[in-house]
Amino acid sequence: MIYQILGAYFEDDCADELTNDPILTAVLAKNALASQPTLSRFFNRLDDTTLNQFYDLMRRFRKVVYSIKKPEMILLALDSTLLNTYGHQEGEDFNFHYQDHGYHPLVCYDGITGDLLKIQLRNRTDYSSTGVMDFLQPLPNEFGNDYPNIPLLLRGDSGFTKPELYHQRETNGVSYAIRLKENGNLRKLASHIDEQLAEITKDDMVSYVVYYGEF
């Protein structure tokens, strides 16, 4: 199935056309490959144990890749996205944020290489940070055990503004940058920064300016 997707055959029905494909049968050392009904039966048997096995496969793939070139750091880019659906699949529904039908999975990429580190399917009604603690914890566990000398950083948007997540990252020694939603308390704390920014731009309010501050 992985080779089929890499070959840009994204639909299960494509398997019937590839059953006797000479290149794929040679690569996999098979006389014939699985048909669409066989793949469907396979997918219907998937359960939580299977999903954990998939994660273990990704961990093994990373070991192979990192044995060739180990990264100097890992940037855990945390996000949620819309996975479109076009039927009545279980758990799918209309997502008001994206204004479309689909699922709302959690995803985590390496923000430097773009490599997918982890993904978890969720219903469309789940908020961005729903289940994020359990979703993320296996990654620092893995990197802490397998690559203890590689520093981990995490970034996320305001949907992950959650004190429990901050505590979890700090407990695991992971530096993080998570955007805060604008609010009255934040505006009050940053008022002196806003005043300083207004002062340095009073003679030029057209050019782009970045001003760093802390509180």
Secondary structure, 3 states (H helix, E strand, C coil): CHHHHHCCCCCCCHHHHHCCCHHHHHHHCCCCCCCHHHHHHHHHCCCHHHHHHHHHHHHHHHHHHHHHCCCCCEEEEEEECCEECCCCCCCCEEECCCCEEEECCEEEEECCCCCEEEEECCCCCCCCCCCHHHHHCHHHHHHHHHCCCCCEEEEECHHHCCHHHHHHHHHCCCEEEECCCCCHHHHHHCHHHHHHHHHHCCCCCCCCCCCCCCC
